[in-house]
Amino acid sequence: MNRSHPASAGEAIASVCALLRSADIPDAEREAFLLVAQVLGVERSYLMAHPELPLSPHQQKRLACWTKRRCAREPLAYITRTRWFYGLEFTVARGVLVPRPETELLVDTFLKWIPNKPSGVLVDAGVGAGAILCACLHYAPDWWGVGLDRSWRALQVAHINRRRLGLEARSLLGRSDWLQPLRAESVDAILSNPPYVSPDELATLEPEVARWEPRSALVDPSGNPLRPYRRIALSACKVLKPSGLLAFEVSPALAERVQALLGDLGYGEVSIRLDLAGLPRVVSALRCGG
């Protein structure tokens, strides 16, 4: 990109796309469009219709910086500080897990469960950026929510997102190790996407995940990916009201083991839901004794 005069958006896209391809970035053209659109502050569809849009010297400098970061395999969401999830735009920052499309199935599971229970209290155990909690509350306007996380950084980002979506009056955030501060039979539903990557598996993941995303959100310190599921499920037996919902996102490799774990703990109606790729992604159940 020549910074001596304002480049057009079309020229900038072509230049960025070439650099991303040289860094082996998948779907380089789409990401080039997204980077240029974000720098210009326009929608991608508008940019596609107006490739003649000029970039100011300041915008060119920012785009060059962002392109360099992306070529280093920093996640796009960290660079643009935005991520769409369940039809909503969220702020994302370093230090929190980037919300993923497959996690939307956890929100789906909750929303399909609530028609017979139009109001209640939802807990997101390991709230991260707040995508699960905020999406559920946005589409379930009579529910209240609590987001818990050990990471101060995650809680800061979750607060930004609940505020931008107007959910401060219906949600609380707290620093906690899973469900520790909650009283017996005080909540109606618990959702969680705990760390389920094994230490050996981490090195095989794409660089955007292995190098950049917080290890604590990916790998349990014990090295046993079943440990957080057991801890949450044991606490949830006490915290959930009768017939309350417990739903986990899982690694496809763990789905049957988590299903068996919940059955062994006395949960009822234990089921596995498949994601759009046909992989087991969510395990849900109703509280033991409910």
C-alpha positions as CSV (number, residue, x, y, z in Angstrom):
1,M,0.0,0.0,0.0
2,N,1.4,3.4,-1.0
3,R,1.0,5.8,1.9
4,S,2.0,8.9,0.0
5,H,-1.6,9.5,-1.2
6,P,-5.0,8.1,-0.1
7,A,-5.5,4.6,-1.5
8,S,-8.9,3.5,-2.6
9,A,-10.6,0.8,-0.7
10,G,-10.4,-1.6,-3.6
11,E,-6.6,-1.1,-3.8
12,A,-6.3,-1.5,-0.1
13,I,-8.3,-4.8,-0.1
14,A,-6.1,-6.2,-2.9
15,S,-3.0,-5.3,-1.0
16,V,-4.1,-6.7,2.3
17,C,-5.5,-9.8,0.7
18,A,-2.1,-10.6,-0.9
19,L,-0.3,-10.1,2.4
20,L,-2.7,-12.3,4.3
21,R,-2.4,-15.0,1.7
22,S,1.4,-14.9,2.0
23,A,0.9,-15.5,5.8
24,D,-1.4,-18.6,5.0
25,I,-4.4,-16.9,6.5
26,P,-7.5,-18.9,5.6
27,D,-10.3,-17.0,3.8
28,A,-7.9,-14.1,3.1
29,E,-10.2,-12.1,0.8
30,R,-13.1,-12.1,3.3
31,E,-10.8,-11.0,6.1
32,A,-9.2,-8.2,3.9
33,F,-12.7,-6.9,3.3
34,L,-13.5,-7.0,7.0
35,L,-10.3,-5.2,8.0
36,V,-10.7,-2.4,5.4
37,A,-14.4,-2.0,6.3
38,Q,-13.6,-1.7,10.0
39,V,-10.9,0.9,9.3
40,L,-13.3,2.9,7.3
41,G,-16.2,2.4,9.7
42,V,-18.6,1.0,7.1
43,E,-20.4,-2.2,6.6
44,R,-18.8,-4.8,4.4
45,S,-21.8,-4.7,1.9
46,Y,-21.4,-1.0,1.5
47,L,-17.7,-1.4,0.9
48,M,-18.3,-3.9,-1.8
49,A,-20.5,-1.5,-3.6
50,H,-18.1,1.4,-3.2
51,P,-14.5,0.2,-3.9
52,E,-13.5,3.8,-4.8
53,L,-13.8,5.0,-1.2
54,P,-10.5,6.7,-0.2
55,L,-8.4,5.9,2.9
56,S,-6.8,8.8,4.7
57,P,-3.1,8.6,5.7
58,H,-4.2,7.8,9.2
59,Q,-6.5,5.0,8.1
60,Q,-3.8,3.6,5.9
61,K,-1.4,3.6,8.8
62,R,-3.9,1.8,11.0
63,L,-4.7,-0.7,8.3
64,A,-1.0,-1.5,7.9
65,C,-0.7,-2.0,11.6
66,W,-3.7,-4.3,11.7
67,T,-2.5,-6.3,8.7
68,K,0.9,-6.9,10.3
69,R,-0.9,-8.1,13.5
70,R,-3.1,-10.4,11.5
71,C,-0.2,-11.8,9.6
72,A,1.3,-12.7,12.9
73,R,-1.8,-14.8,13.4
74,E,-3.4,-12.6,16.1
75,P,-7.1,-13.3,16.0
76,L,-9.1,-10.9,13.9
77,A,-11.5,-10.3,16.7
78,Y,-8.7,-9.0,18.9
79,I,-7.6,-6.6,16.2
80,T,-11.0,-5.2,15.4
81,R,-12.2,-5.6,19.0
82,T,-15.5,-6.9,17.7
83,R,-17.2,-10.3,17.2
84,W,-20.8,-11.2,16.1
85,F,-22.5,-13.8,18.1
86,Y,-26.1,-14.9,17.9
87,G,-27.0,-11.9,15.8
88,L,-25.4,-9.4,18.3
89,E,-22.2,-7.5,18.1
90,F,-19.8,-7.9,21.1
91,T,-16.6,-6.3,22.2
92,V,-13.7,-8.7,22.4
93,A,-10.2,-8.1,23.7
94,R,-7.0,-9.9,24.5
95,G,-7.4,-12.0,27.6
96,V,-10.8,-13.4,26.8
97,L,-11.9,-16.3,24.7
98,V,-13.2,-15.3,21.3
99,P,-16.9,-16.3,21.0
100,R,-17.4,-19.1,18.5
101,P,-20.3,-20.0,16.2
102,E,-20.6,-23.5,17.7
103,T,-21.2,-21.9,21.2
104,E,-24.4,-20.5,19.8
105,L,-25.9,-23.9,20.3
106,L,-25.7,-23.4,24.0
107,V,-27.9,-20.3,23.7
108,D,-30.2,-22.3,21.5
109,T,-30.5,-25.0,24.1
110,F,-31.5,-22.4,26.7
111,L,-34.0,-20.6,24.5
112,K,-35.7,-23.9,23.5
113,W,-36.0,-24.9,27.2
114,I,-37.6,-21.7,28.5
115,P,-41.1,-21.6,26.8
116,N,-42.6,-23.5,29.8
117,K,-40.6,-21.2,32.2
118,P,-40.9,-17.7,30.9
119,S,-38.9,-16.0,33.8
120,G,-36.1,-17.0,36.1
121,V,-32.5,-16.7,37.0
122,L,-29.7,-17.8,34.6
123,V,-26.0,-18.3,35.6
124,D,-23.2,-18.3,33.1
125,A,-20.3,-20.1,34.8
126,G,-17.1,-18.8,33.2
127,V,-18.7,-15.8,31.6
128,G,-15.7,-14.7,29.5
129,A,-16.7,-11.8,27.2
130,G,-20.3,-12.3,28.3
131,A,-21.6,-13.5,24.9
132,I,-23.6,-16.4,26.2
133,L,-25.1,-14.5,29.1
134,C,-26.0,-11.4,27.1
135,A,-27.4,-13.3,24.2
136,C,-29.7,-15.3,26.5
137,L,-30.9,-12.3,28.3
138,H,-31.4,-10.3,25.2
139,Y,-33.7,-12.9,23.7
140,A,-35.3,-13.8,27.1
141,P,-36.4,-10.4,28.3
142,D,-38.1,-11.6,31.5
143,W,-35.0,-13.5,32.8
144,W,-32.3,-12.2,35.1
145,G,-28.6,-13.3,34.8
146,V,-25.4,-13.8,36.8
147,G,-22.0,-14.1,35.1
148,L,-19.2,-15.6,37.1
149,D,-15.5,-15.8,36.2
150,R,-12.1,-16.0,37.9
151,S,-10.6,-13.5,35.4
152,W,-10.9,-9.8,36.2
153,R,-10.1,-9.1,32.5
154,A,-13.1,-11.2,31.4
155,L,-15.4,-9.5,33.9
156,Q,-14.3,-6.1,32.5
157,V,-15.1,-7.1,29.0
158,A,-18.4,-8.7,30.0
159,H,-19.4,-5.5,31.8
160,I,-18.8,-3.5,28.5
161,N,-21.0,-5.9,26.6
162,R,-23.9,-6.0,29.1
163,R,-23.8,-2.2,29.2
164,R,-23.8,-1.8,25.4
165,L,-26.8,-4.2,25.2
166,G,-28.7,-2.4,28.0
167,L,-28.6,-5.4,30.3
168,E,-27.1,-3.9,33.4
169,A,-30.4,-3.8,35.3
170,R,-31.0,-7.5,34.7
171,S,-27.5,-8.9,35.3
172,L,-24.8,-9.2,37.9
173,L,-21.1,-10.1,37.4
174,G,-18.9,-11.6,40.1
175,R,-15.4,-13.0,40.5
176,S,-15.7,-16.6,41.5
177,D,-14.4,-20.1,41.0
178,W,-17.4,-21.6,39.2
179,L,-20.5,-21.7,41.4
180,Q,-19.0,-21.1,44.8
181,P,-20.9,-18.0,46.0
182,L,-24.4,-19.2,45.0
183,R,-27.0,-20.3,47.5
184,A,-28.8,-23.7,47.5
185,E,-31.8,-23.8,45.0
186,S,-31.3,-20.2,44.0
187,V,-31.1,-20.4,40.2
188,D,-33.2,-21.9,37.4
189,A,-30.6,-22.6,34.7
190,I,-26.8,-22.9,34.5
191,L,-24.9,-22.7,31.2
192,S,-21.1,-23.2,30.9
193,N,-18.4,-23.5,28.3
194,P,-15.5,-24.7,30.5
195,P,-12.0,-25.3,29.4
196,Y,-12.0,-28.7,27.6
197,V,-8.8,-28.8,25.6
198,S,-6.2,-31.3,26.8
199,P,-2.6,-30.1,27.1
200,D,-1.5,-32.3,24.3
201,E,-4.2,-31.1,22.0
202,L,-3.3,-27.4,22.5
203,A,-0.2,-27.6,20.3
204,T,-2.3,-29.0,17.4
205,L,-4.7,-26.1,17.4
206,E,-4.5,-23.2,14.9
207,P,-2.0,-20.4,15.9
208,E,-4.8,-18.0,16.6
209,V,-5.9,-20.2,19.5
210,A,-2.7,-21.8,20.7
211,R,-0.6,-18.6,20.7
212,W,-3.1,-15.9,21.5
213,E,-6.2,-17.0,23.4
214,P,-6.0,-17.3,27.2
215,R,-4.7,-20.7,28.2
216,S,-6.8,-20.7,31.4
217,A,-10.0,-20.5,29.2
218,L,-8.8,-23.5,27.1
219,V,-7.0,-25.9,29.4
220,D,-7.9,-26.9,33.0
221,P,-4.9,-26.5,35.3
222,S,-5.2,-30.1,36.3
223,G,-4.8,-31.3,32.7
224,N,-8.0,-33.3,33.1
225,P,-10.6,-31.8,30.8
226,L,-13.4,-33.6,32.7
227,R,-12.5,-31.9,36.0
228,P,-14.4,-28.6,35.5
229,Y,-17.5,-30.5,34.3
230,R,-17.5,-32.6,37.4
231,R,-17.0,-29.6,39.7
232,I,-19.8,-27.6,38.1
233,A,-22.2,-30.5,37.9
234,L,-21.7,-31.4,41.6
235,S,-22.3,-27.8,42.7
236,A,-25.2,-27.4,40.3
237,C,-27.0,-30.3,42.0
238,K,-27.3,-28.0,45.1
239,V,-27.6,-24.6,43.4
240,L,-30.3,-25.4,40.8
241,K,-34.0,-25.4,41.7
242,P,-35.9,-28.6,41.1
243,S,-36.0,-29.4,37.3
244,G,-33.5,-26.7,36.7
245,L,-31.4,-26.8,33.5
246,L,-27.7,-27.5,33.3
247,A,-26.1,-27.3,29.9
248,F,-22.5,-27.5,28.8
249,E,-20.6,-26.9,25.7
250,V,-18.2,-29.9,25.2
251,S,-15.5,-31.2,22.9
252,P,-17.0,-33.8,20.6
253,A,-14.4,-36.2,22.1
254,L,-15.9,-35.7,25.6
255,A,-19.6,-35.7,24.9
256,E,-20.4,-39.3,25.9
257,R,-18.2,-39.0,29.0
258,V,-19.9,-35.8,30.1
259,Q,-23.3,-37.5,29.4
260,A,-22.3,-40.5,31.5
261,L,-21.0,-38.2,34.3
262,L,-24.3,-36.4,34.5
263,G,-26.2,-39.6,34.6
264,D,-24.0,-41.0,37.3
265,L,-24.7,-37.9,39.4
266,G,-28.4,-38.4,39.2
267,Y,-29.4,-35.8,36.6
268,G,-32.4,-36.6,34.5
269,E,-33.2,-36.2,30.8
270,V,-29.5,-36.1,29.8
271,S,-29.2,-35.4,26.1
272,I,-26.6,-34.5,23.5
273,R,-27.2,-31.9,20.8
274,L,-25.2,-31.8,17.5
275,D,-23.8,-28.7,16.0
276,L,-24.1,-27.6,12.3
277,A,-21.2,-29.8,11.4
278,G,-23.0,-32.9,12.9
279,L,-20.6,-33.1,15.9
280,P,-21.8,-33.5,19.5
281,R,-21.4,-30.1,21.0
282,V,-23.9,-29.5,23.9
283,V,-24.8,-31.9,26.8
284,S,-27.8,-30.8,28.8
285,A,-29.8,-32.3,31.7
286,L,-32.3,-31.4,34.5
287,R,-31.3,-31.2,38.1
288,C,-31.0,-34.4,40.1
289,G,-34.2,-35.0,42.0
290,G,-36.2,-32.5,40.0
